[in-house]
Amino acid sequence: MYKPEPLDLSGVQLPEGLNELMEKIAENVHENWAYQRAKEGWTYGEKRDDSAKTTPCMVAYDELSDEEKAYDRITAEQTLKTIIALGYSIEKK
């Protein structure tokens, strides 16, 4: 039986100044998700309907609810923390 075991990132602190990068990654996570859904035939709908392939999340990142943005931000934050935990550094050129 599969048991997920993600890295323990609870002790990893993101360096100052990565909030802008985190937000850009979160937006790109949403764009990739929406792009894939669109390729699968999903479109905007007021309610999620798997059989009709509609979802209210098929909108630009700016138009998402704070709750939906939080999901993408968690993914972005965990990605950045993983990079740091694996010994890499992040710097803007």
Stockholm file with secondary structure:
# STOCKHOLM 1.0

chainA/1-93         MYKPEPLDLSGVQLPEGLNELMEKIAENVHENWAYQRAKEGWTYGEKRDDSAKTTPCMVAYDELSDEEKAYDRITAEQTLKTIIALGYSIEKK
#=GR chainA/1-93 SS CCCCCCCCCTTCCCCTTCHHHHHHHHHHHHHHHHHHHHHTTCEECSSCBTTTTEETTCSCGGGSCHHHHHHHHHHHHHHHHHHHHTTCCCCCC
#=GC SS_cons        CCCCCCCCCTTCCCCTTCHHHHHHHHHHHHHHHHHHHHHTTCEECSSCBTTTTEETTCSCGGGSCHHHHHHHHHHHHHHHHHHHHTTCCCCCC
//
